Amino acid sequence: NNNNNNNKKNNNSNNNKKDSNLITLALTTLEKDMSLLDNLASLQPQLSGTEVSLLIGSVLASGMGPIVFPGTSVTEVLAPAAAAFTASITIGSEYIGKVAVADGKEIAANTIQCAAEAEALLANAERVKAITPLCVGVGATAASLSLLAPTIIEALNIGNSVQFVTELYLFCPLVSVLAAAVANLALEETRGFATRAINIGVRRFAKSGLVERKWLSSSEQVQKNSKSKTD
């Protein structure tokens, strides 16, 4: 008994170590992916070519104003106008950035909603699959009891009753067949729930080329609605 307890403790500790290693590996992979995304985002230019050109033009205009228009009132207005123009470009870029952040939040919310719906379907699959061990136990018990049928017939001295003997011999196999049929139905229903859970994400985030020309994925719908509201 002590050896069995020690073996169980060792097995549990080994399982815990494996689980902790898997969790650590998953977290490390996630950190690497986030670092890769940060590096890719840092390589993207923060300003477009048009914005850079406009900013350079405003700086040149405010600097060249006193040279091109010396002694006129234009030089007094040109620098403040260029500063206001630069501020408007900055505000416009901030507006575009906030709209992009809002679109990202909505796409993330749709992703979480999709994951929640898939999790609900997987929960249904787990509920249906829970009957499978019971069916296995019932089938095994019926198979074991069928071996005792001759002993029961001999003990009860009912060998002369052909109908009762036949029913006794057929009862346990019938129960086993019914248990196997229920387990098979549970398997099919579990596969159905799992397929539906997979298809939620596959179809909702599929591109138009994979479904049809007019199809829009969830992220594409968010971007389309955002453009219709902001343009």
C-alpha positions as CSV (number, residue, x, y, z in Angstrom):
1,N,0.0,0.0,0.0
2,N,2.8,2.4,0.9
3,N,4.5,1.6,-2.5
4,N,1.2,2.2,-4.3
5,N,0.8,5.6,-2.5
6,N,4.3,6.6,-3.3
7,N,3.8,5.6,-7.0
8,K,0.6,7.7,-7.1
9,K,2.4,10.7,-5.6
10,N,5.3,10.3,-8.1
11,N,2.8,10.1,-11.0
12,N,0.9,13.2,-9.7
13,S,4.1,15.1,-9.3
14,N,5.3,14.1,-12.8
15,N,1.9,15.1,-14.3
16,N,2.1,18.5,-12.5
17,K,5.6,19.1,-13.8
18,K,4.4,18.2,-17.4
19,D,1.5,20.6,-17.0
20,S,3.7,23.4,-15.7
21,N,6.2,22.8,-18.5
22,L,3.4,23.0,-21.1
23,I,2.0,26.2,-19.5
24,T,5.5,27.7,-19.5
25,L,6.0,26.8,-23.1
26,A,2.7,28.3,-24.1
27,L,3.4,31.5,-22.3
28,T,6.9,31.7,-23.9
29,T,5.4,31.2,-27.3
30,L,2.8,33.9,-26.6
31,E,5.5,36.3,-25.5
32,K,7.5,35.6,-28.6
33,D,4.5,36.3,-30.8
34,M,3.7,39.5,-29.0
35,S,7.3,40.6,-29.4
36,L,7.2,39.8,-33.1
37,L,4.0,41.8,-33.5
38,D,5.6,44.8,-31.6
39,N,8.6,44.6,-33.9
40,L,6.4,44.5,-37.0
41,A,4.4,47.4,-35.8
42,S,7.5,49.5,-35.0
43,L,8.7,49.0,-38.6
44,Q,5.5,50.6,-40.0
45,P,5.8,54.3,-40.7
46,Q,3.7,56.5,-38.3
47,L,3.0,59.1,-40.9
48,S,2.0,58.6,-44.5
49,G,3.9,60.2,-47.4
50,T,1.2,62.8,-47.9
51,E,1.3,63.9,-44.3
52,V,5.1,64.1,-44.3
53,S,5.0,66.2,-47.5
54,L,2.4,68.6,-46.0
55,L,4.4,69.0,-42.8
56,I,7.6,69.7,-44.7
57,G,5.7,72.2,-46.9
58,S,4.3,74.0,-43.9
59,V,7.7,74.3,-42.3
60,L,9.3,75.6,-45.5
61,A,6.4,78.0,-46.0
62,S,6.8,79.5,-42.6
63,G,10.6,79.6,-43.0
64,M,10.6,81.1,-46.5
65,G,7.9,83.6,-45.8
66,P,10.1,86.4,-44.6
67,I,12.4,85.9,-47.5
68,V,9.8,85.7,-50.2
69,F,7.5,88.4,-48.7
70,P,9.8,90.8,-46.9
71,G,8.3,93.7,-45.0
72,T,4.7,92.6,-45.6
73,S,1.9,91.5,-43.4
74,V,2.0,88.1,-44.9
75,T,4.9,87.1,-42.9
76,E,3.0,87.9,-39.7
77,V,0.2,85.5,-40.7
78,L,2.1,82.8,-42.5
79,A,3.8,81.3,-39.4
80,P,0.7,81.0,-37.3
81,A,-1.2,79.6,-40.3
82,A,1.5,77.0,-40.9
83,A,1.4,76.1,-37.2
84,A,-2.4,75.8,-37.3
85,F,-2.1,73.7,-40.4
86,T,0.4,71.4,-38.7
87,A,-1.9,71.0,-35.7
88,S,-4.8,70.1,-38.0
89,I,-2.7,67.3,-39.6
90,T,-1.8,66.0,-36.2
91,I,-5.4,66.1,-35.1
92,G,-6.4,64.3,-38.3
93,S,-3.8,61.6,-37.7
94,E,-5.0,61.2,-34.1
95,Y,-8.6,60.8,-35.4
96,I,-7.6,58.1,-37.8
97,G,-5.7,56.3,-35.0
98,K,-8.6,56.4,-32.6
99,V,-10.9,55.1,-35.3
100,A,-8.5,52.2,-35.9
101,V,-8.3,51.5,-32.2
102,A,-12.1,51.4,-32.0
103,D,-12.3,49.0,-35.0
104,G,-9.7,46.8,-33.4
105,K,-11.7,46.7,-30.1
106,E,-14.9,45.8,-32.0
107,I,-13.1,43.0,-33.9
108,A,-11.7,41.7,-30.6
109,A,-15.2,41.8,-29.1
110,N,-16.5,39.8,-32.1
111,T,-13.7,37.3,-31.7
112,I,-14.4,36.9,-28.0
113,Q,-18.1,36.4,-28.8
114,C,-17.2,33.8,-31.5
115,A,-15.0,32.0,-29.0
116,A,-17.8,32.1,-26.4
117,E,-20.3,30.6,-28.8
118,A,-17.8,27.9,-29.8
119,E,-17.1,27.2,-26.1
120,A,-20.9,26.8,-25.5
121,L,-21.1,24.2,-28.3
122,L,-18.1,22.4,-26.9
123,A,-19.8,22.3,-23.5
124,N,-22.8,20.6,-25.2
125,A,-20.4,18.1,-26.8
126,E,-18.9,17.4,-23.4
127,R,-22.3,16.9,-21.9
128,V,-23.3,14.5,-24.6
129,K,-20.0,12.6,-24.4
130,A,-20.4,12.1,-20.7
131,I,-22.8,9.2,-21.3
132,T,-20.2,7.2,-23.1
133,P,-18.4,5.8,-20.0
134,L,-21.7,4.9,-18.6
135,C,-22.6,2.9,-21.8
136,V,-19.2,1.2,-21.6
137,G,-19.8,0.2,-18.0
138,V,-23.3,-1.1,-18.7
139,G,-22.1,-3.1,-21.7
140,A,-19.2,-4.6,-19.7
141,T,-21.6,-5.4,-16.8
142,A,-24.1,-7.1,-19.1
143,A,-21.3,-9.1,-20.8
144,S,-20.1,-10.3,-17.4
145,L,-23.7,-11.2,-16.3
146,S,-24.2,-13.2,-19.5
147,L,-21.5,-15.5,-18.3
148,L,-23.5,-16.2,-15.2
149,A,-26.6,-17.2,-17.1
150,P,-26.0,-20.9,-17.1
151,T,-25.2,-20.8,-13.3
152,I,-28.4,-18.9,-12.6
153,I,-30.5,-21.3,-14.7
154,E,-29.0,-24.3,-12.9
155,A,-29.4,-22.6,-9.4
156,L,-33.1,-21.7,-10.0
157,N,-33.8,-25.1,-11.7
158,I,-35.6,-23.5,-14.6
159,G,-34.0,-25.4,-17.5
160,N,-37.3,-26.9,-18.5
161,S,-38.8,-23.4,-19.3
162,V,-37.5,-22.8,-22.8
163,Q,-39.0,-19.3,-23.1
164,F,-37.6,-18.1,-19.8
165,V,-34.2,-19.5,-20.6
166,T,-34.2,-17.9,-24.0
167,E,-35.2,-14.5,-22.5
168,L,-32.5,-14.8,-19.9
169,Y,-29.8,-15.6,-22.5
170,L,-30.9,-12.8,-24.7
171,F,-31.4,-10.1,-22.0
172,C,-27.7,-9.3,-21.4
173,P,-26.7,-9.1,-25.1
174,L,-29.7,-7.0,-25.8
175,V,-28.6,-4.5,-23.0
176,S,-25.1,-4.5,-24.4
177,V,-26.3,-3.7,-27.9
178,L,-28.6,-0.9,-26.7
179,A,-25.7,0.5,-24.7
180,A,-23.4,0.4,-27.8
181,A,-26.2,2.1,-29.9
182,V,-26.6,4.9,-27.3
183,A,-22.8,5.4,-27.2
184,N,-22.7,5.6,-31.1
185,L,-25.5,8.2,-31.1
186,A,-23.6,10.2,-28.5
187,L,-20.5,10.0,-30.6
188,E,-22.3,11.3,-33.7
189,E,-23.9,14.1,-31.7
190,T,-20.5,15.0,-30.2
191,R,-19.0,15.2,-33.6
192,G,-21.8,17.4,-34.8
193,F,-21.3,19.9,-31.9
194,A,-17.5,19.9,-32.5
195,T,-18.0,20.5,-36.2
196,R,-20.4,23.4,-35.5
197,A,-17.9,24.9,-33.0
198,I,-15.1,24.7,-35.7
199,N,-17.3,26.2,-38.4
200,I,-18.3,29.2,-36.3
201,G,-14.8,30.6,-36.5
202,V,-14.0,29.3,-40.0
203,R,-17.1,30.8,-41.6
204,R,-17.4,34.0,-39.5
205,F,-13.8,35.0,-40.3
206,A,-13.5,33.5,-43.8
207,K,-12.6,35.7,-46.7
208,S,-14.9,36.2,-49.6
209,G,-12.8,34.0,-51.9
210,L,-13.5,31.0,-49.7
211,V,-17.3,31.5,-49.5
212,E,-18.7,33.7,-52.2
213,R,-18.0,37.1,-53.7
214,K,-20.5,39.0,-51.6
215,W,-19.4,37.4,-48.4
216,L,-17.7,39.6,-45.8
217,S,-15.9,38.3,-42.7
218,S,-16.6,39.7,-39.3
219,S,-13.5,42.0,-39.4
220,E,-14.4,43.1,-43.0
221,Q,-17.9,44.0,-41.8
222,V,-16.5,46.1,-39.0
223,Q,-14.2,47.9,-41.3
224,K,-17.1,48.5,-43.8
225,N,-19.3,49.9,-41.1
226,S,-16.5,52.1,-39.8
227,K,-15.9,53.5,-43.2
228,S,-19.6,54.2,-43.8
229,K,-19.7,56.1,-40.5
230,T,-16.5,58.1,-40.8
231,D,-16.2,58.8,-44.5
